[in-house]
Every structure is written in C-alpha cells, then in structure tokens.
C-alpha cells in the first residue's frame, strides 16, 4: 500500500536560488514514509523501545522540476519489497497531477544494542508492499577510476544535524555535500544558478555528533563525485550529483 500525504511547501526550505533544496525534497518523501509507520505501526518510537532502528544504505533521487515556496504537493511513499537484509522503498512527489520528483532507497534494520543487522523477514510492518515502481534505478555507486578527488573542505556534525541516534540525519547529506562542490572560476559558488536533477548517495559509515569529516570532490562527464572521510580515515559517504542550470 502507499502512504499518500499532502503538504504546502515551507518557504524556509528554499535555497539562495529561490527553489527547494535537494535535502528538502528528500525530506518530504521520508516524512511520508515515517507517517506510514506512524499511522499503521510500528512507529519509530515503538521500534526504538524494542532496540530496533532503520538505517539507510543507499538513496537515489531524480528531480524533474523544481519546487517553490507554497506549492501544493502530494507525496507518495511505499515499501516495494523485503529481501535478505534489505527493504526497498520508493517515493514520488506530484504537483498539480504531474510527477516532479522520484526516489528509490535501500534500508535495513539494526539491533541498536549489538549493532547487528536483522533479516528483513523478521520484521512485519502494519502495512503491505506495493508493486508500483519509479524511474530511478539504484545501482551500487562506484566512483570512476582516474578521477582526482580534491579536498574541498571539512564539516563538523553539530546539534542541528543530529537525529535521535546522535548521527547526522541522512536527509542533511544532499545539501551539505552540494555545499562542498568546487567553486567556479572567480570564486562563485557552484550551486549559484544551478539545481540538482539527479543524486545518489551511499551511506557507508555514520557521522557521529561532535565528529568531523573531510570532503573530497571531482567531476567527470558532467557528473560530480563526492566522498567524505571520517576522523579515523574510513569512508563515510559517497555521492554522485548531476546539476543543470535553472531556467
């Protein structure tokens, strides 16, 4: 089954270009997923009481048209399948009956006491799967060999980033990573006049509250590739981003 929710786009989610940022697009779809758990159970709070938490492995988005403040949108989110240790969930945002964004994501559930992944078939939600698909493939992200990733900055995970698990919330990554794209010639921020049309993120290791990570970025064939390095040298996240000029 699908969870369908309606929202009025919050004006505070616009970026300096006057359109809704990629993080906010993702946030609307994940909020709708949380609402499905809220209405049909188990809620995220109930799972936490059972020492279970959902963790995201990968997400991919396509944003076909930009959203703007006060747009009326219908957001759909649904569980597509459970397999092995993973849950596949799809999302869609529609405005005036037209699809303007879609997402695919792979999630897992973890025992918060032991850190061990639990099999997907050990969890029974209060809602069923839906066979609908979206136009966002979700292959494993692989940064092409030969790309010179250059350090573009560092980030410290603060109060404003952390979720209840005291890790950086996964919806924070799109905007933060786009903030570290290399500057254009003349020092202009690369996102000036640009918008995200495709983005894939692989979440490999969590960024804990109070920790810092370095960001490395490079470009090939019009696609930016980004990698974060945690304080212990582990890769935290990898991403690919495709941009286009705002018309």
N, C-alpha and C positions, 0 to 999 in steps of 0.2 A: 504494500500500500504506500501511497505518497502522503507526506505531510505537506499541506499547502497553507502558506501564511501570507498575509498581505501587510505591506509596510508603506509608509511615506518616508522617502529618503531624507535622512537627517542632514541638514545644511552644514553641520560641523564636520562631515565626512568628505567634503570637497578638498582637493589639494590646491596648490597655488595656480594650477591651470583652470580651476573652476569646474572640475569634474570629480566624480567619486573615485577615490584611490583604489588600487588593486586589493589592499588589505580589507577595505570596507566591503568590496564585492564578495570576497571570500567569507567575510564575517556574516553577511546576510544569509548565505547558504548554510553555514554551520550553525547559526542561531536557529534556523528552521529545523535542522537535524536534532538539535537539543530539545526543541519544542515537541518533536515526535516522542522522544523519551519522556518528556515531562507529562504529556497527555496520556500515553499508553504504557509507560513504565518499561523497565525500571528507570527511575530518574538517575541523574549523575550523582546526586547526594546518596541515594539508596545504594548505588554501586560502591561508593566510597566507604559506606558503612560495612560493606562486605569485603573491603580491601581489594576492590577491583577498579581499574581505571582504563579508559580508552586512550590509546596513543596512536598518533598518526604516523604513517610511514612515508606516503607519497601523496601529492596532490597535483593536479593539472587543471588549469583554467583557460578558457577562451572567452574573451570579452569582445563581442561583435560590435556593440555600440556603447558609447559612454553613458553613464548615468549622471544625472544632475540633481541638485537640491530640490526637494519637494516632489520628485517623480513619484507616482503611484506604481508600485511594483507588486507582482505576485511571485512568490518564491516557492519552489518545489524541492523537496529532498526525499530520497528514498534509498533503502537498503536494496542492493541488487542481488548479492549472493554472499553466502558464507562458504569459505573453502579453506581447509587446513587451519592455519592460524590467522587468517585474514578475513576482513569484511570489506566488500566493495560497496561504496556509496556514491550515488550520483546526485547532482544538483542542477537547478535551472532557474534563471530569473527571466521573467517576462514583463514587458511594459506595453500596454495597450494591445495585448494579444500577440506580441512579437517577442521571440526569444532574443535576449540581448546578451546573455552570458550563460555558460555551462561549466560544470566542474565534474571531475572524477577523483576519487580518493580511495586509498587503501588504509584501513585502520586495523588495529589489533587490540586485544585486551590483555592486561598485565596484572599479576598479583603484586600489589604495592608493598607487601611485606617481604617477599622473596625476590621480586624483580623478574620472575619467570613469566614468559608468555603462556597464555592459556589457549587451548584449542577453541576455535570458533563455535564448534558444535556443542561446547559445554555451556554456552550462553543462549538463553531463549528470551528474546525481547517480546514485549506485548503487542508487537506489530509484525506483519509479514513482509516478505520481499516483494518487489515489483519487477517485472521483466522488461520495462522500458529502458532504453539505452540513450546515451548522449553522444555528440560528435567530438568527444575529447579522448583520444587514446591515452593510455597510461603506461608506456614502456618504461623500463628502468632507465633513469637518466644517466648518460655517460658523457662526460666532458671529453670532446675530441682530443686526441693526442696532437701534440705540436702547438697547442695554444699556450702562449705565455701569459699566465695569470699574474698580474701585478697587484701588489698591496695597495689598496685604496683607502684604508682606514681601519679603525678599531671601534668596538662598541662594548659598553658595559651594561649588563642586564640590571635594570632598576625596578623599583616598585611599580612603575607604570607599565611594565612589560609582563610581569609575572602572573601566572594563574594560581589556582588553589594548590597545585603540586609544587609551586615555587620554582617553576621553569618558565622560560619565555613562551608565552602563548603562541601557538602555531600561526594564528592569524596576524601576528605582528611582523612575521618574516617578509612578506611581499614588499611592504613599504620601506622597511629598514634596509633590505638588500638593494632596492632601487635607489635608495639614498646614497649608496656607495658606488654607483656606476661612475666610470671615469668622466672627468669634466671635459666639455667640449673645448676646442681651441679658443683661447681668450678667457678661459676660466668659467664659462657659463655652465650651469648645472645641466647635465644631460637630459633630465626629465622636463626641462623647460620647453613647452610646446609639444610635448610627446605624451603618449599614453601607452599602457600595457595592453597588448592584444592577445598574447599567449604567455603563459608562465607555468613552469613545472618546478616543484621543489621536492627534494628528497631530504627527509629529516633523519639523520643518522645518529646523532648523539644530542641529548638535551643541553640547552644552555641554562645553567642554574642561576637563580637570583644571586646577584652580587659578583658573578663571574664576568670575565671579559672574553671577547673573541676578536680575532683579526679577520678582515675581509679582503679577498683577492678576486679580481675580475679581469676578464678578457673578452674579445669579440672575434667571431668568425662567421662569414657569410651572413651578416646582418643579425646574428643572434649573440646576445651577451651570455656569458657563462660566469657563475659566481660560486665561490667556495668560502666557507668560514673555517677557521682553525681555532679550536679551543685552547685554553691555557696549557693543557698537557700535550698539545700537538695533535690531538685527534681531530678528524674532520667532523664538524658539527652539522653542517647542511651544505647541499649543493643545489644550484638552481640554473635554469635557462630562462631567458627573458627575451621576448620579441616585442619591439616597440613600433609605433607608427606616428606620423605627425597628426596632430589634432586639426581637423578641417574647420 
